[in-house]
Amino acid sequence: MLKIKGGLMRYMRFILVAIAIVVLFASCEKKVSRLPETGEAGGEIAVGIIGEPENLTPFYPSFIYHNEITDMLFMPLHKKDVNDKIVPMLATSWEYSEDLKKITYNLRHDVVWQDQTPVTAYDVEYTFKMMKDPANNYPLIMKLQNIDSAKAISETRIIFFFNKVYPMALFDSDIKALPKHILEKEKNLANAAFNRKPVGNGPYKLDKWEAGKFISLVKNENYSLEDKPLIEKIVYMIYSDQAVMVEDIKQGKIDIAYDISPERIGELGKLKNVTPINKKGNTYTYLGFNTSRKPFDSKDFRKGISMLIDRNLLIKNTLQGNGISANGPITPSFWAYSENVKPVAFNKTDGEKLINTILKKDAKRYTYNAKPYTLNIITDRNDATMVNVAKEIALQLTNAGLSVKVTDLPSDSLIIKLFTRDYDLYVLSWQVSEDFNPFPFWSSKKEIGRFNFVDYYNANVDSIVNLAMTTMDKDEAFGYWEEFQKIIAEDQPYAFLYVPNRIIIVNNTIKSFDNVYTSSIEPISNLDIFYVEKTAQKKIDMAMLINPVEKVEEKKEETAKKTENKTEVKKTETKKEEVKTTPAPTAAQLLSQQVSSQQADTVKKEEEKKTAIIVQPAPVKIIQPSYPEAAKKIGAEGTVYVEAIVGKDGKVVSAKVIKSLNSVCDEAAVNAAMQAVFKPGTSDGVPTEMKTTIPYRFKP
């Protein structure tokens, strides 16, 4: 008999939940259409995105640029519809075992890859094994830590075996299969040509990828599901400058646009042919306190600072009103967001009272330990919104009589200061995903909470989060998540500022379900359920879309410079093009990548040695490279990312460039990396050779 710790009532509630899950998912054979009944086939659309994806495989997703294109190329086992219901895709149905530690998927028998080879359960099994293999460095391996294995028992049936019972099991096992017959021949998945020329089984297939300009998809004629996509062709236009994308929206070149900043909404909202769509935000912006420094170790002082910030005014001045006040470490996009936790209210009088318990105020200014006191805020120079937020906070705190200094730093410099705790306050944002794991940000264990930059330690929070993430009873789990939010909001290790709306611009002729924008699904990941009104359907003129006028001007400029060194001209143009199509990542983006990288490294080590406690190398001395004269001549600017292997003595053993700028800057960055010194990483307290990434910024 299955026994559940916690008493008979909890046991019965658990069983009822389990039965409900099994009944719900065992009934998935019933056909559910994902397409609107009024949809009209035909037409082509252009989608504007900021930044270019590194590849088009779901195996190596980017943490900086868009991955949603792969959702059109590869089919998941199941997917959410606009009503937040899970509907079958590659799987026709699934059922849990009695102990809830196994899920058996029944797959469609008529799905084929683009080359018409059948898709089978053996493809799913192969993909899972490749994901779990440490040699392949699958970046989302953290999602698979509770899945021991997957076994295909026939061409259309596969079983996933779990090492624990937990609520996200169905979603963690929802992987996008890769074609075994193509990839099993590859010795190195990371370098496979498949990553840029994928063979998928989704509603669309790759038509053309012109680096730095566009990626176009066309309908997959071998797509097996009854719900065929309606739009004939999707062209993803790649931008690095949002101003250019906005101009193309105004000219009617772009039908759907993502990554729209709030300050653009005013001008775009006046256009008659498009509609701005506000989606629930999944990131929160905050002011972080260095609690390891006085006076920020005082909760009253932190609360006082937080109460002096008028969040409504902040949202108005930095987001043009397109956001809500943040109430804690969870956003409204997450299912367990609690409205019972209230944002800190602006109260200048009470805020000053709390500040006055720590600081002294004379006729001119505040002092601390008999010395003039200044609050120093650092933020990310690459993120204009974060800079504006820091300046607005400084203005509000200055109006309350405090002395404030704002310093905007290159992303790499900011990250180093956060890891070394060399700051007073900082402005940053975190994203809350559907499978949100708070431990990297809030764990009291340093080896787990590596991104706990504010040094907040609360064992009660650790315990509550663990319960929230493992409890099968949804109501009970919600209670734990709510308690987590309340404790963090009360202690104020962050001054939670706001949650910005995610803004999408959509041409009024692009249609889908009436509730598609209010639902939880991402439109860009579900373009196969959209259609274009018959009277507005068109074919895209690629020549006009990529702006031939710029090409003519470039040729004129090239002709005028024929007397110059042709090699240098070509290098200059190449680097300018790289800067144009690959915008510099922000600190928040880089840190999100590191969060997943740390989780992946931890899981891989656990696969090798279950008891290992891993502590990543910490920078002690980072040498900034000099700006090479050759780079100055061509005006090269950007960031070189170096992967360094840190030895047991904290010295760099080897270094290589993983994201290049140009040969001279790359060489300078590698030379600087070889001089870096770290506190060595450890495994179970023993110094161990480990990899780390160092960003180096080059600017004239």
Secondary structure per residue as TSV (DSSP state, phi and psi in degrees):
chain	resnum	aa	ss	phi	psi
A	1	M	-	360.0	140.0
A	2	L	-	-74.1	124.9
A	3	K	-	-113.2	130.4
A	4	I	-	-115.5	121.9
A	5	K	T	-64.5	137.3
A	6	G	T	124.3	3.7
A	7	G	-	103.5	164.4
A	8	L	H	-62.8	-43.1
A	9	M	H	-62.3	-44.6
A	10	R	H	-64.4	-38.1
A	11	Y	H	-60.6	-47.9
A	12	M	H	-63.9	-40.5
A	13	R	H	-63.0	-40.1
A	14	F	H	-61.7	-46.4
A	15	I	H	-63.4	-41.1
A	16	L	H	-61.9	-41.3
A	17	V	H	-63.0	-44.0
A	18	A	H	-61.8	-44.5
A	19	I	H	-60.9	-42.1
A	20	A	H	-61.1	-41.4
A	21	I	H	-62.2	-47.4
A	22	V	H	-64.1	-45.0
A	23	V	H	-61.9	-43.4
A	24	L	H	-60.0	-47.5
A	25	F	H	-87.5	-16.7
A	26	A	H	-77.1	-14.9
A	27	S	T	-97.6	18.8
A	28	C	T	-77.3	-3.2
A	29	E	T	-65.9	-23.6
A	30	K	S	-63.0	130.6
A	31	K	-	-69.0	129.3
A	32	V	-	-126.8	118.1
A	33	S	-	-82.5	135.8
A	34	R	-	-93.1	-6.0
A	35	L	S	-99.9	142.3
A	36	P	-	-67.3	141.8
A	37	E	T	-62.8	-27.2
A	38	T	T	-90.4	4.8
A	39	G	-	-60.8	140.6
A	40	E	-	-117.9	125.9
A	41	A	-	-76.0	146.8
A	42	G	-	121.7	167.5
A	43	G	-	90.1	163.8
A	44	E	E	-131.7	147.7
A	45	I	E	-131.1	155.0
A	46	A	E	-113.8	131.8
A	47	V	E	-116.3	126.8
A	48	G	E	-92.9	128.0
A	49	I	E	-131.7	150.0
A	50	I	E	-94.4	122.0
A	51	G	S	89.9	156.2
A	52	E	-	-111.5	130.2
A	53	P	-	-65.0	149.2
A	54	E	S	-72.8	-28.6
A	55	N	-	-158.2	-180.0
A	56	L	S	-125.5	36.2
A	57	T	-	-114.8	140.7
A	58	P	T	-71.5	-8.5
A	59	F	T	-74.1	-32.4
A	60	Y	S	-125.7	71.1
A	61	P	-	-69.0	150.0
A	62	S	-	-83.0	148.0
A	63	F	S	-103.8	4.9
A	64	I	S	-119.0	-44.7
A	65	Y	S	-113.8	-176.9
A	66	H	-	-72.5	132.5
A	67	N	-	-105.8	-7.5
A	68	E	T	-63.9	-20.1
A	69	I	H	-61.2	-35.8
A	70	T	H	-65.6	-22.8
A	71	D	H	-66.0	-22.0
A	72	M	H	-88.0	-14.2
A	73	L	H	-102.5	-25.3
A	74	F	S	-129.1	143.6
A	75	M	-	-97.4	127.9
A	76	P	-	-79.6	174.5
A	77	L	S	-70.4	-38.2
A	78	H	E	-152.2	171.0
A	79	K	E	-156.2	153.3
A	80	K	E	-82.3	143.0
A	81	D	-	-99.5	-174.3
A	82	V	T	-67.7	-16.7
A	83	N	T	-96.9	14.1
A	84	D	S	65.6	23.6
A	85	K	-	-97.8	144.7
A	86	I	E	-84.3	124.9
A	87	V	E	-119.4	148.8
A	88	P	E	-67.3	147.4
A	89	M	S	-127.2	-96.8
A	90	L	S	-67.9	-36.2
A	91	A	E	-84.2	141.9
A	92	T	E	-92.0	-28.5
A	93	S	E	-164.0	170.8
A	94	W	E	-157.4	152.4
A	95	E	E	-143.5	149.0
A	96	Y	E	-88.8	152.5
A	97	S	-	-76.2	170.6
A	98	E	T	-61.7	-36.8
A	99	D	T	-88.3	4.0
A	100	L	S	63.2	18.9
A	101	K	S	-105.3	6.1
A	102	K	E	-139.2	141.3
A	103	I	E	-124.5	125.5
A	104	T	E	-104.8	122.7
A	105	Y	E	-100.9	134.2
A	106	N	E	-103.1	122.0
A	107	L	E	-99.7	157.4
A	108	R	-	-64.4	148.5
A	109	H	S	-99.7	-3.6
A	110	D	S	-113.1	11.4
A	111	V	-	-86.6	135.5
A	112	V	B	-128.4	156.0
A	113	W	-	-75.1	169.0
A	114	Q	T	-57.3	-28.9
A	115	D	T	-85.9	10.6
A	116	Q	S	72.8	11.5
A	117	T	-	-75.1	134.3
A	118	P	B	-61.1	142.9
A	119	V	-	-89.4	126.3
A	120	T	-	-128.3	173.9
A	121	A	H	-63.3	-23.1
A	122	Y	H	-70.9	-27.0
A	123	D	H	-67.2	-42.5
A	124	V	H	-64.1	-45.4
A	125	E	H	-60.6	-45.3
A	126	Y	H	-60.3	-45.0
A	127	T	H	-62.0	-43.8
A	128	F	H	-61.2	-44.3
A	129	K	H	-62.5	-39.3
A	130	M	H	-66.2	-36.3
A	131	M	H	-66.3	-37.8
A	132	K	H	-80.5	-17.4
A	133	D	-	-72.4	115.3
A	134	P	G	-56.6	-25.7
A	135	A	G	-65.2	-22.2
A	136	N	G	-92.1	-8.0
A	137	N	-	51.4	48.7
A	138	Y	-	-64.9	118.6
A	139	P	T	-70.6	-18.7
A	140	L	T	-105.6	27.6
A	141	I	G	-62.2	-22.0
A	142	M	G	-56.7	-32.9
A	143	K	G	-68.0	-19.5
A	144	L	G	-101.9	6.3
A	145	Q	T	-64.5	-23.5
A	146	N	T	-99.1	7.0
A	147	I	E	-108.6	115.8
A	148	D	E	-76.0	-42.0
A	149	S	E	-163.1	169.3
A	150	A	E	-137.5	131.9
A	151	K	E	-130.1	119.3
A	152	A	E	-77.9	126.4
A	153	I	E	-106.3	-6.4
A	154	S	E	-165.6	-179.1
A	155	E	T	-67.6	-19.5
A	156	T	T	-124.0	11.9
A	157	R	E	-135.9	134.7
A	158	I	E	-141.7	141.5
A	159	I	E	-114.3	131.7
A	160	F	E	-101.9	131.2
A	161	F	E	-108.2	124.2
A	162	F	E	-107.4	149.1
A	163	N	S	-93.4	-0.3
A	164	K	S	-159.0	163.6
A	165	V	-	-95.9	123.7
A	166	Y	-	-155.7	158.2
A	167	P	T	-71.4	-21.2
A	168	M	T	-94.5	11.9
A	169	A	H	-58.4	-43.6
A	170	L	H	-62.6	-39.4
A	171	F	H	-77.7	-34.6
A	172	D	H	-67.1	-30.2
A	173	S	T	-87.0	-1.2
A	174	D	-	-82.7	78.8
A	175	I	-	-100.5	155.0
A	176	K	-	-91.6	118.8
A	177	A	-	-68.7	148.8
A	178	L	-	-113.1	154.3
A	179	P	-	-73.4	109.1
A	180	K	H	-60.8	-40.1
A	181	H	H	-65.5	-18.3
A	182	I	H	-96.8	-46.0
A	183	L	H	-86.9	-18.8
A	184	E	T	-67.6	-13.7
A	185	K	T	-83.5	-13.7
A	186	E	-	-80.3	134.2
A	187	K	S	-83.6	-27.3
A	188	N	-	-136.4	103.0
A	189	L	G	-61.2	-35.2
A	190	A	G	-63.5	-29.8
A	191	N	G	-104.4	10.2
A	192	A	-	-67.1	139.6
A	193	A	G	-60.8	-25.1
A	194	F	G	-54.4	-32.6
A	195	N	G	-63.2	-28.0
A	196	R	T	-107.8	-11.7
A	197	K	S	-132.1	68.7
A	198	P	-	-72.3	150.5
A	199	V	-	-113.8	105.9
A	200	G	-	-109.7	-169.6
A	201	N	-	-134.0	13.7
A	202	G	S	-86.3	-172.9
A	203	P	S	-68.8	-20.6
A	204	Y	E	-128.0	163.8
A	205	K	E	-134.3	158.7
A	206	L	E	-67.0	129.9
A	207	D	E	-98.5	-55.4
A	208	K	E	-156.8	143.0
A	209	W	E	-127.3	105.8
A	210	E	E	-101.5	104.8
A	211	A	T	-50.2	130.6
A	212	G	T	80.8	-3.0
A	213	K	T	-125.1	-58.6
A	214	F	E	-160.4	161.0
A	215	I	E	-128.3	123.2
A	216	S	E	-115.0	139.5
A	217	L	E	-119.1	147.3
A	218	V	E	-125.6	161.7
A	219	K	E	-57.9	137.2
A	220	N	-	-83.1	110.0
A	221	E	T	-66.9	-15.8
A	222	N	T	-101.1	12.6
A	223	Y	-	-64.4	131.6
A	224	S	-	-94.0	-22.5
A	225	L	S	-70.8	154.5
A	226	E	S	-65.4	-33.6
A	227	D	S	-80.8	85.3
A	228	K	-	-73.7	145.3
A	229	P	-	-63.5	150.1
A	230	L	S	-95.0	-37.2
A	231	I	-	-78.7	132.5
A	232	E	S	-72.3	-39.2
A	233	K	E	-147.5	139.3
A	234	I	E	-121.8	124.4
A	235	V	E	-112.4	117.7
A	236	Y	E	-93.1	109.5
A	237	M	E	-85.2	130.6
A	238	I	E	-97.7	125.2
A	239	Y	E	-125.7	150.9
A	240	S	S	-112.8	-21.5
A	241	D	-	-112.7	114.1
A	242	Q	H	-62.8	-30.1
A	243	A	H	-61.0	-38.7
A	244	V	H	-66.8	-42.4
A	245	M	H	-63.3	-40.4
A	246	V	H	-62.6	-40.7
A	247	E	H	-62.4	-39.0
A	248	D	H	-67.6	-32.7
A	249	I	H	-64.4	-44.9
A	250	K	H	-60.9	-35.8
A	251	Q	T	-82.9	-0.4
A	252	G	T	80.8	14.6
A	253	K	-	-80.8	-27.7
A	254	I	-	-111.2	131.7
A	255	D	S	-93.5	-35.1
A	256	I	E	-135.7	134.3
A	257	A	E	-134.4	134.9
A	258	Y	-	-107.7	173.9
A	259	D	-	62.4	34.4
A	260	I	-	-80.9	125.0
A	261	S	-	-79.9	150.7
A	262	P	G	-56.6	-34.9
A	263	E	G	-67.0	-12.7
A	264	R	G	-88.8	-13.9
A	265	I	H	-62.6	-37.2
A	266	G	H	-56.6	-50.3
A	267	E	H	-72.1	-37.0
A	268	L	H	-74.4	-29.7
A	269	G	T	-65.8	-18.1
A	270	K	T	-82.6	-14.4
A	271	L	-	-72.4	139.1
A	272	K	S	-84.5	-21.3
A	273	N	S	-93.2	-4.8
A	274	V	E	-131.2	162.3
A	275	T	E	-129.9	126.5
A	276	P	E	-75.2	130.2
A	277	I	E	-110.1	126.4
A	278	N	E	-99.6	117.2
A	279	K	E	-102.7	153.9
A	280	K	-	-56.9	133.7
A	281	G	-	-72.2	145.4
A	282	N	-	-120.6	15.8
A	283	T	E	-129.4	149.5
A	284	Y	E	-124.7	143.2
A	285	T	E	-102.4	140.9
A	286	Y	E	-146.0	162.5
A	287	L	E	-106.9	114.0
A	288	G	E	-91.1	137.9
A	289	F	E	-104.2	136.2
A	290	N	-	-82.0	90.2
A	291	T	T	-70.9	-9.4
A	292	S	T	-83.3	-3.5
A	293	R	S	-113.0	142.8
A	294	K	T	-81.0	144.4
A	295	P	T	-93.7	14.1
A	296	F	T	-74.6	-7.5
A	297	D	T	-73.5	-12.7
A	298	S	-	-86.5	121.7
A	299	K	H	-63.1	-37.5
A	300	D	H	-63.2	-39.4
A	301	F	H	-65.4	-42.7
A	302	R	H	-63.0	-42.4
A	303	K	H	-64.0	-39.4
A	304	G	H	-61.0	-46.5
A	305	I	H	-58.9	-45.7
A	306	S	H	-61.8	-39.5
A	307	M	H	-71.9	-18.8
A	308	L	T	-83.5	-2.6
A	309	I	-	-99.4	119.5
A	310	D	-	-85.9	99.6
A	311	R	H	-66.7	-35.7
A	312	N	H	-62.6	-41.5
A	313	L	H	-68.3	-38.8
A	314	L	H	-60.9	-45.7
A	315	I	H	-64.4	-39.5
A	316	K	H	-65.1	-43.4
A	317	N	H	-83.4	-24.4
A	318	T	H	-110.3	-24.5
A	319	L	H	-117.0	3.1
A	320	Q	T	53.9	34.1
A	321	G	T	85.9	0.4
A	322	N	-	-91.4	66.7
A	323	G	E	179.0	176.7
A	324	I	E	-129.8	160.1
A	325	S	E	-66.5	136.3
A	326	A	-	-80.9	137.9
A	327	N	-	-109.5	-2.9
A	328	G	S	167.6	-163.9
A	329	P	S	-83.5	15.4
A	330	I	-	-130.4	142.2
A	331	T	-	-103.6	164.2
A	332	P	T	-61.9	-16.9
A	333	S	T	-73.7	-18.4
A	334	F	S	-88.9	139.5
A	335	W	T	-60.0	-28.6
A	336	A	T	-98.4	18.3
A	337	Y	-	-62.0	132.7
A	338	S	-	-111.5	123.1
A	339	E	T	-79.6	-7.8
A	340	N	T	-73.8	-19.6
A	341	V	S	-87.9	116.2
A	342	K	-	-93.8	142.9
A	343	P	-	-62.4	154.5
A	344	V	-	-65.0	125.6
A	345	A	-	-82.8	143.0
A	346	F	-	-67.2	122.0
A	347	N	-	-150.2	93.4
A	348	K	H	-62.9	-39.5
A	349	T	H	-64.2	-52.1
A	350	D	H	-68.4	-34.0
A	351	G	H	-63.3	-44.1
A	352	E	H	-66.2	-34.4
A	353	K	H	-61.6	-43.2
A	354	L	H	-68.1	-39.3
A	355	I	H	-62.6	-39.7
A	356	N	H	-69.4	-14.0
A	357	T	T	-76.5	-16.1
A	358	I	T	-113.2	-45.7
A	359	L	S	-99.2	156.3
A	360	K	E	-108.2	143.3
A	361	K	E	-120.3	121.7
A	362	D	-	-99.7	-163.3
A	363	A	S	-65.3	-25.4
A	364	K	S	-106.0	-42.0
A	365	R	-	-161.9	175.8
A	366	Y	E	-81.8	146.2
A	367	T	E	-128.9	157.4
A	368	Y	E	-138.1	124.9
A	369	N	T	54.9	41.9
A	370	A	T	67.9	15.8
A	371	K	E	-123.4	146.2
A	372	P	E	-54.2	137.1
A	373	Y	-	-116.8	132.3
A	374	T	E	-127.1	133.0
A	375	L	E	-83.7	125.2
A	376	N	E	-106.1	117.4
A	377	I	E	-110.1	129.0
A	378	I	E	-111.8	151.9
A	379	T	E	-154.8	-178.9
A	380	D	E	-93.4	116.9
A	381	R	T	-63.8	-28.5
A	382	N	T	-76.2	-9.7
A	383	D	-	-116.9	98.7
A	384	A	H	-59.4	-36.0
A	385	T	H	-64.9	-43.0
A	386	M	H	-63.8	-37.6
A	387	V	H	-63.2	-44.4
A	388	N	H	-63.4	-38.8
A	389	V	H	-63.3	-45.9
A	390	A	H	-60.8	-41.5
A	391	K	H	-67.8	-38.2
A	392	E	H	-67.5	-40.9
A	393	I	H	-62.0	-43.7
A	394	A	H	-59.6	-41.2
A	395	L	H	-63.4	-45.2
A	396	Q	H	-65.7	-41.3
A	397	L	H	-70.6	-33.3
A	398	T	H	-64.3	-39.4
A	399	N	H	-64.1	-20.2
A	400	A	T	-91.1	4.4
A	401	G	T	99.5	-1.2
A	402	L	-	-86.1	151.2
A	403	S	E	-93.2	125.9
A	404	V	E	-133.0	137.8
A	405	K	E	-124.7	130.2
A	406	V	E	-108.7	130.8
A	407	T	E	-124.3	118.9
A	408	D	E	-95.1	128.3
A	409	L	E	-117.0	154.2
A	410	P	-	-57.0	150.6
A	411	S	H	-52.4	-43.5
A	412	D	H	-65.9	-40.2
A	413	S	H	-65.8	-40.4
A	414	L	H	-60.5	-45.4
A	415	I	H	-61.4	-42.1
A	416	I	H	-62.2	-41.9
A	417	K	H	-65.0	-35.6
A	418	L	H	-67.7	-44.6
A	419	F	H	-67.6	-32.3
A	420	T	T	-92.5	1.4
A	421	R	T	60.2	32.9
A	422	D	-	-94.0	67.1
A	423	Y	-	-163.9	166.4
A	424	D	S	-100.3	-58.3
A	425	L	E	-137.3	153.4
A	426	Y	E	-145.0	153.5
A	427	V	E	-110.7	127.2
A	428	L	E	-155.3	177.7
A	429	S	E	-137.3	150.7
A	430	W	E	-123.4	149.3
A	431	Q	E	-99.8	140.9
A	432	V	-	-110.6	109.0
A	433	S	-	-87.8	174.3
A	434	E	T	-62.9	-32.7
A	435	D	T	-106.3	46.9
A	436	F	-	-51.5	129.2
A	437	N	-	-123.9	107.7
A	438	P	-	-75.2	-13.8
A	439	F	H	-58.3	-40.6
A	440	P	H	-60.1	-22.7
A	441	F	H	-102.4	-24.4
A	442	W	H	-127.9	-4.0
A	443	S	-	-64.3	142.7
A	444	S	S	-77.2	-15.2
A	445	K	S	-87.6	119.5
A	446	K	T	-60.9	-34.5
A	447	E	T	-70.0	-21.1
A	448	I	T	-98.2	-45.4
A	449	G	-	-86.6	55.3
A	450	R	T	-64.5	-24.5
A	451	F	T	-103.7	18.0
A	452	N	-	-82.5	69.5
A	453	F	T	-66.3	-19.4
A	454	V	T	-91.3	0.7
A	455	D	-	54.4	49.0
A	456	Y	-	-94.4	122.8
A	457	Y	-	-126.6	122.5
A	458	N	-	-150.6	104.4
A	459	A	H	-62.0	-30.5
A	460	N	H	-64.4	-39.6
A	461	V	H	-62.7	-43.2
A	462	D	H	-56.1	-45.9
A	463	S	H	-66.2	-43.4
A	464	I	H	-66.0	-42.1
A	465	V	H	-62.9	-41.2
A	466	N	H	-59.9	-42.4
A	467	L	H	-66.1	-41.3
A	468	A	H	-61.2	-35.9
A	469	M	H	-86.1	-11.5
A	470	T	H	-118.1	-12.1
A	471	T	-	-75.9	129.9
A	472	M	-	-80.4	-27.5
A	473	D	-	-74.3	116.8
A	474	K	H	-63.9	-41.4
A	475	D	H	-64.2	-41.2
A	476	E	H	-65.9	-41.8
A	477	A	H	-62.8	-40.6
A	478	F	H	-59.4	-40.3
A	479	G	H	-60.3	-40.3
A	480	Y	H	-66.8	-44.9
A	481	W	H	-61.3	-39.6
A	482	E	H	-65.5	-40.2
A	483	E	H	-64.6	-39.5
A	484	F	H	-58.4	-46.4
A	485	Q	H	-63.2	-41.2
A	486	K	H	-64.0	-44.1
A	487	I	H	-64.0	-46.6
A	488	I	H	-64.4	-42.0
A	489	A	H	-64.3	-35.1
A	490	E	H	-71.9	-40.4
A	491	D	H	-79.1	-23.0
A	492	Q	-	52.0	50.8
A	493	P	S	-67.6	-24.7
A	494	Y	E	-114.9	150.2
A	495	A	E	-92.3	100.9
A	496	F	E	-69.8	126.2
A	497	L	E	-101.0	-69.8
A	498	Y	E	-155.4	164.0
A	499	V	E	-116.1	109.3
A	500	P	E	-74.1	145.1
A	501	N	-	-68.3	147.8
A	502	R	E	-90.3	124.8
A	503	I	E	-110.2	127.0
A	504	I	E	-121.3	137.4
A	505	I	E	-103.9	127.5
A	506	V	E	-130.0	132.0
A	507	N	E	-63.2	139.3
A	508	N	T	-66.2	-14.0
A	509	T	T	-87.0	-7.3
A	510	I	E	-88.7	122.3
A	511	K	E	-124.8	161.7
A	512	S	-	-162.6	-148.0
A	513	F	-	-68.6	151.8
A	514	D	T	-60.1	-32.3
A	515	N	T	-101.2	17.1
A	516	V	T	-61.6	-34.0
A	517	Y	T	-86.8	-21.4
A	518	T	T	-90.0	-10.2
A	519	S	S	-78.4	176.3
A	520	S	S	-84.9	-8.7
A	521	I	S	-75.7	155.0
A	522	E	-	-91.2	118.6
A	523	P	G	-53.9	-42.1
A	524	I	G	-67.1	-20.5
A	525	S	G	-91.3	-1.5
A	526	N	-	-136.5	37.3
A	527	L	G	-66.2	-13.8
A	528	D	G	-71.6	-10.8
A	529	I	G	-104.1	8.2
A	530	F	-	-99.0	160.4
A	531	Y	E	-147.7	164.6
A	532	V	E	-109.0	133.9
A	533	E	-	-53.0	138.9
A	534	K	G	-53.1	-43.7
A	535	T	G	-70.5	-16.7
A	536	A	G	-104.8	-0.2
A	537	Q	-	-65.8	140.1
A	538	K	-	-150.4	165.9
A	539	K	-	-103.3	138.2
A	540	I	-	-78.2	131.7
A	541	D	-	-88.2	98.3
A	542	M	H	-63.6	-33.8
A	543	A	H	-60.5	-41.7
A	544	M	H	-74.6	-34.6
A	545	L	H	-67.3	-37.8
A	546	I	T	-89.4	8.1
A	547	N	-	62.2	79.8
A	548	P	H	-65.3	-20.1
A	549	V	H	-59.5	-40.0
A	550	E	H	-63.7	-36.5
A	551	K	H	-64.9	-41.7
A	552	V	H	-60.9	-45.2
A	553	E	H	-62.9	-37.7
A	554	E	H	-63.5	-38.9
A	555	K	H	-66.9	-39.7
A	556	K	H	-60.8	-44.6
A	557	E	H	-64.5	-38.2
A	558	E	H	-66.1	-40.1
A	559	T	H	-64.3	-40.7
A	560	A	H	-65.8	-21.3
A	561	K	T	-104.7	19.6
A	562	K	T	-61.0	-25.9
A	563	T	T	-74.1	-14.6
A	564	E	S	-84.6	170.3
A	565	N	-	-63.2	115.9
A	566	K	H	-65.1	-35.3
A	567	T	H	-63.1	-43.0
A	568	E	H	-66.3	-37.1
A	569	V	H	-61.7	-44.9
A	570	K	H	-64.2	-40.7
A	571	K	H	-61.6	-43.0
A	572	T	H	-61.4	-46.1
A	573	E	H	-64.2	-39.9
A	574	T	H	-62.3	-45.0
A	575	K	H	-69.2	-36.2
A	576	K	H	-63.4	-39.2
A	577	E	H	-64.8	-39.5
A	578	E	H	-63.4	-43.0
A	579	V	H	-64.7	-38.6
A	580	K	H	-65.0	-40.8
A	581	T	H	-95.0	-12.2
A	582	T	S	-125.3	85.8
A	583	P	-	-62.5	146.4
A	584	A	-	-61.4	128.9
A	585	P	-	-67.3	148.8
A	586	T	-	-83.5	167.4
A	587	A	H	-60.6	-39.1
A	588	A	H	-61.9	-41.2
A	589	Q	H	-65.9	-45.0
A	590	L	H	-63.8	-39.4
A	591	L	H	-69.2	-36.0
A	592	S	H	-61.1	-39.8
A	593	Q	H	-63.8	-41.6
A	594	Q	H	-68.0	-34.5
A	595	V	H	-58.7	-49.6
A	596	S	H	-67.7	-36.0
A	597	S	H	-63.7	-42.7
A	598	Q	H	-63.8	-42.7
A	599	Q	H	-63.5	-40.5
A	600	A	H	-64.4	-44.3
A	601	D	H	-61.3	-41.6
A	602	T	H	-63.0	-44.7
A	603	V	H	-64.8	-41.9
A	604	K	H	-61.7	-41.4
A	605	K	H	-65.7	-36.9
A	606	E	H	-67.0	-32.9
A	607	E	H	-64.7	-36.1
A	608	E	H	-80.3	-38.1
A	609	K	-	-149.3	101.9
A	610	K	T	-59.9	-28.4
A	611	T	T	-93.6	-0.5
A	612	A	-	-67.3	135.4
A	613	I	-	-107.6	116.8
A	614	I	E	-102.5	130.1
A	615	V	E	-121.9	121.1
A	616	Q	-	-71.2	154.2
A	617	P	-	-57.7	140.6
A	618	A	E	-115.2	131.2
A	619	P	E	-66.2	134.6
A	620	V	E	-109.7	-42.0
A	621	K	E	-144.1	116.6
A	622	I	-	-114.9	118.4
A	623	I	-	-86.0	125.6
A	624	Q	-	-84.8	124.6
A	625	P	-	-69.3	149.1
A	626	S	-	-74.2	153.2
A	627	Y	-	-80.3	112.8
A	628	P	-	-60.8	141.7
A	629	E	H	-60.7	-39.4
A	630	A	H	-62.4	-35.6
A	631	A	H	-70.1	-36.1
A	632	K	H	-60.6	-40.5
A	633	K	H	-63.7	-34.6
A	634	I	H	-96.5	0.1
A	635	G	T	68.7	28.1
A	636	A	-	-68.3	138.7
A	637	E	-	-147.0	137.2
A	638	G	E	157.4	-163.2
A	639	T	E	-124.6	134.4
A	640	V	E	-102.1	131.4
A	641	Y	E	-107.3	122.1
A	642	V	E	-113.2	130.1
A	643	E	E	-93.9	119.0
A	644	A	E	-114.0	140.8
A	645	I	E	-98.4	116.4
A	646	V	E	-94.1	124.4
A	647	G	-	-76.9	178.6
A	648	K	T	-65.9	-20.1
A	649	D	T	-94.5	4.4
A	650	G	S	87.6	-3.3
A	651	K	B	-92.5	150.7
A	652	V	E	-76.5	123.7
A	653	V	E	-82.2	-43.3
A	654	S	E	-154.1	160.3
A	655	A	E	-148.1	143.7
A	656	K	E	-145.4	151.9
A	657	V	E	-79.4	128.9
A	658	I	E	-109.7	-14.5
A	659	K	E	-143.3	114.1
A	660	S	-	-91.2	156.1
A	661	L	S	-114.0	-61.4
A	662	N	-	-160.6	169.4
A	663	S	H	-62.3	-40.2
A	664	V	H	-71.7	-40.7
A	665	C	H	-68.2	-37.8
A	666	D	H	-59.4	-45.1
A	667	E	H	-63.6	-42.4
A	668	A	H	-63.5	-38.8
A	669	A	H	-66.4	-43.2
A	670	V	H	-63.9	-42.4
A	671	N	H	-60.7	-41.0
A	672	A	H	-66.5	-40.2
A	673	A	H	-62.3	-37.0
A	674	M	H	-66.5	-18.4
A	675	Q	T	-95.4	-5.0
A	676	A	-	-68.8	152.6
A	677	V	E	-127.7	135.9
A	678	F	E	-127.3	157.8
A	679	K	E	-77.2	118.4
A	680	P	-	-60.1	149.1
A	681	G	-	-70.3	155.3
A	682	T	E	-132.2	152.1
A	683	S	E	-123.1	114.6
A	684	D	T	55.5	37.6
A	685	G	T	83.2	-3.6
A	686	V	E	-99.5	125.2
A	687	P	E	-53.2	131.9
A	688	T	-	-136.9	144.3
A	689	E	-	-68.1	127.2
A	690	M	E	-142.4	159.5
A	691	K	E	-92.1	148.5
A	692	T	E	-148.8	161.9
A	693	T	E	-114.1	133.5
A	694	I	E	-120.0	121.4
A	695	P	E	-91.2	135.4
A	696	Y	E	-122.2	122.6
A	697	R	E	-93.6	130.7
A	698	F	E	-117.6	124.0
A	699	K	-	-147.4	134.7
A	700	P	-	-56.4	360.0
